[in-house]
Amino acid sequence: MNHTTGDEADRRRVFPPLPTARGRRSFAESWWGNAWVSALEGPARSATGRLARGRTYARAGNVREITITPGRATAQVQGSRPAPYRTSMEIPQLTATQWDALLDVAAAQAGHLAALLDRDMPTALAEDAAQAGVRLLPTSHDLLPYCSCPDDGYPCKHAAALYYQVARLLDHDPFVLLLLRGRGESELMADLHRRNAAQAAAPAPPSPPPGVPAREVFAAARAGLPPLPAPPPPVDHPGPVAQLTTAGEPAPGLDPAALEFLAADTASRAAQLLHQALLPPDTPQQIAAPLPLSVGDDVVRLAAAAPPTEIFTRLCWSAHRTPASLARAARAWQYGGAAALTILDEPWDPDPAYLGAVREQIRQAWDGERAPAVRAAGNNWLTLIGHDAQLRLGTDGHLWYPYRKKHGNWWPAGFPHRDVTAVLADLLAADAD
């Protein structure tokens, strides 16, 4: 990363082309980079149409040198033609009032101030600023794209590639976001030092009037009541499973290794259920209680937990499956749970009109380029012609699951996504590696 000094240079930073990012599950790596992608794609995190193509361009290294100035990012992006396109992204700068509010929030929190002065941006700053009425991260509607290509998309895939590459810049230096919002690093540091000095020189607040210790009030209220039992220690994850030992040989039919594995699995599930039960009602993290599983599905769930070889062999025997068949089902469970198992071996027939609309969506996403050929058999399986790749629609009618052919059979290849073009773009990007 190129970072120059000086008043003018502080407000103009030039970053060399970033290396390719093919094969990574997540596009960004840091909290700030992922927050930028989340803001760009919206609440559903759906990289639709040209956004999906832009993400593929960014992964492939098509974005050249990036210049960041207040309110603007510019770069040349290589498309399908020999000459690259001139691309830019504009973002609204914060007003002087908004900057004052943001820096007041930072200075009011000792942890925020210390981190910023140490060139580190605490993730809680975004939420604290929002509570003060300053939205630090933009939404997709705040970003104004420009590109010299003939595509009239909004944004086109070249501008979308620049959008995504900014997320990777934030991985390395989240102060890029503050520069896009209008302030260079030196200017920010000078203001933060002034506020820090002003706080240090301010007189200490008056001492509060003496009060009654809470323990005395509590003791008076509890007079005559029996003492409360000591609370249990907090547990944030299951502890180690006790080793089963006996004085002699274990009883016939008792497998200590299998029993330890089941005990560890039970502890893990109990910890998850307890965590859910302790969440406040109606929070986004609240989920419904898991539905009962069939014996066959529960065997697959246990196999997905990567048990020792001898236990995996016993699971194969109990489920009447070959090792390859159970490993394939376990892979599906790891990517989508019980819902992924329903489409592992049995196709189903969705609405033909919907499948037609999906194929048209794929064609439009590759506007200006040759779209990948897709063969549909009238069911929920869409096979990419010329690739050992396939997309399968879940029985919920919303999620698309990626598949790849392996040893003559179709294997689950990743987590599902609502946008079929995003799943397709990721499959093609992996083929290009």
Residue pairs with C-beta under 8 A, 6 or more apart in sequence:
1 15
1 16
1 169
1 172
1 173
2 13
2 14
2 15
2 16
3 13
3 173
4 10
4 13
5 186
7 184
7 186
7 187
10 184
10 185
10 186
10 187
11 69
11 70
11 179
11 184
11 187
12 67
12 68
12 69
13 67
13 68
13 69
13 176
13 179
14 65
14 66
14 67
14 68
15 65
15 66
15 67
15 68
15 169
16 65
17 61
17 63
17 64
17 65
17 66
18 61
18 63
18 165
18 168
18 169
19 61
20 59
20 60
20 61
21 27
21 58
21 59
21 61
21 168
22 59
22 60
22 429
22 430
22 432
22 433
23 430
23 433
24 59
25 414
26 34
27 33
27 37
27 55
27 58
27 59
27 164
27 167
27 168
28 34
28 36
28 37
28 167
28 168
28 170
28 171
29 171
30 170
30 171
30 174
31 123
32 121
32 123
32 170
32 171
32 174
32 177
33 167
33 168
33 170
33 171
34 167
35 123
35 126
35 137
36 137
36 166
36 167
36 170
36 177
37 45
37 164
37 167
38 45
39 137
39 138
39 139
39 140
40 51
40 140
40 143
40 163
40 164
40 167
41 47
41 51
41 140
42 139
42 140
44 418
46 417
46 418
46 419
46 422
47 55
47 419
47 421
47 422
47 425
48 365
48 419
48 421
48 422
49 153
49 361
49 364
49 365
49 421
50 151
50 153
50 155
50 156
50 157
50 160
50 365
50 367
51 155
51 157
51 160
51 163
52 365
52 419
52 421
52 422
52 424
52 425
53 157
53 160
53 365
53 366
53 421
53 425
54 155
54 156
54 157
54 158
54 159
54 160
54 161
54 162
54 163
54 164
55 160
55 161
55 164
55 422
55 425
56 425
56 428
56 429
57 63
57 77
57 78
57 79
57 157
57 158
57 160
57 161
58 160
58 161
58 162
58 164
58 165
58 168
59 429
60 429
60 432
62 77
62 78
62 79
62 158
62 161
63 75
63 76
63 77
63 78
63 161
63 162
63 165
64 75
64 76
64 77
64 78
64 84
65 75
65 76
66 73
66 74
66 75
66 162
66 165
66 166
66 169
67 73
67 74
67 75
68 169
68 176
68 179
68 180
69 179
70 93
70 179
70 180
70 181
70 182
70 183
70 184
71 90
71 91
71 92
71 93
71 180
71 181
71 182
72 88
72 89
72 90
72 91
72 180
73 88
73 89
73 91
73 162
73 166
73 180
74 86
74 87
74 88
74 89
75 87
75 88
75 162
75 165
76 84
76 85
76 86
76 87
77 84
77 85
77 87
77 147
77 158
77 159
77 161
77 162
78 84
78 85
79 85
79 149
79 157
79 158
80 368
80 369
85 147
85 148
85 149
85 158
86 146
86 147
86 148
87 145
87 146
87 147
87 148
87 158
87 159
87 161
87 162
88 145
88 146
88 147
88 159
88 162
89 143
89 144
89 145
89 146
89 155
89 159
89 162
89 163
89 166
90 143
90 144
90 145
90 146
91 138
91 142
91 143
91 144
91 180
91 181
92 138
92 142
93 181
93 182
94 102
94 134
94 181
94 182
94 183
98 133
98 134
99 182
99 183
101 129
101 132
101 133
101 134
102 129
102 132
102 134
102 136
103 188
103 191
103 192
103 195
104 132
104 195
105 112
105 125
105 128
105 129
105 131
105 132
105 134
106 112
106 113
106 116
106 125
106 192
107 113
107 192
107 195
107 196
107 199
109 124
109 128
111 122
112 122
112 124
112 125
112 128
113 192
113 195
113 196
115 121
115 122
116 122
116 125
116 188
116 189
116 192
117 189
117 192
117 193
117 196
119 175
119 185
121 174
121 175
121 177
121 178
125 136
126 136
126 137
129 135
129 136
130 136
136 177
136 181
137 177
143 155
143 163
145 154
145 155
145 156
145 159
145 160
145 162
145 163
146 159
147 155
147 156
147 158
147 159
149 156
149 158
150 368
151 157
151 158
151 367
151 368
153 367
155 163
166 176
166 180
169 176
170 176
170 177
175 185
175 188
178 185
178 188
179 185
235 271
235 274
237 271
238 264
238 267
238 268
238 270
238 271
239 267
241 260
241 263
241 264
241 267
242 263
243 260
244 250
244 256
244 259
244 260
250 256
255 314
257 308
257 310
257 311
258 311
258 314
261 302
261 305
261 307
261 308
261 311
265 302
265 305
273 289
276 285
276 286
276 287
279 285
279 286
280 286
291 338
293 301
293 338
296 319
297 338
297 341
299 315
299 318
299 319
299 326
300 319
300 326
300 329
300 330
300 332
300 333
300 341
301 333
302 315
303 312
303 315
303 326
303 327
303 329
303 330
303 333
304 330
304 331
304 333
304 334
307 315
312 323
312 326
313 323
315 326
316 322
316 323
316 325
316 326
319 326
321 329
324 407
324 409
328 344
328 409
328 411
328 412
329 341
329 344
331 411
331 412
332 340
332 341
332 344
332 412
333 340
333 341
334 412
335 401
335 412
335 414
335 415
335 416
336 394
336 399
336 401
336 412
336 415
336 416
339 394
339 395
339 396
339 399
340 394
340 401
340 412
340 416
342 394
342 395
343 380
343 392
343 393
343 394
343 395
343 401
344 412
347 377
347 379
347 380
347 381
347 392
348 379
348 380
348 395
349 378
349 379
349 380
350 379
350 380
350 393
350 397
352 378
354 397
355 376
355 378
355 382
358 382
358 420
359 374
359 376
359 382
361 420
361 421
362 371
362 372
362 374
362 420
362 421
362 424
363 371
365 371
365 421
365 424
365 425
366 372
372 384
372 385
372 386
372 387
372 424
372 428
373 384
373 385
373 386
374 382
374 383
374 384
374 385
374 391
375 382
375 383
375 384
375 385
376 382
376 383
377 383
380 392
380 393
380 394
380 395
381 390
381 391
381 392
382 390
382 391
382 392
382 393
382 420
383 389
383 390
384 390
384 391
384 424
384 427
384 428
387 427
387 428
387 431
388 404
388 405
388 406
389 402
389 403
389 404
389 405
389 413
389 427
389 428
389 431
390 402
390 403
390 404
390 405
390 410
391 400
391 401
391 402
391 403
391 420
391 423
391 424
391 427
392 400
392 401
392 403
393 399
393 400
393 401
394 400
394 401
394 416
398 418
399 416
399 417
399 418
400 416
400 417
400 418
400 419
400 420
400 423
401 412
401 414
401 416
401 423
402 412
402 413
402 414
402 416
402 423
402 426
402 427
403 410
403 411
403 412
403 413
404 410
404 411
404 413
404 427
405 411
413 427
413 430
414 423
414 426
416 423
417 423
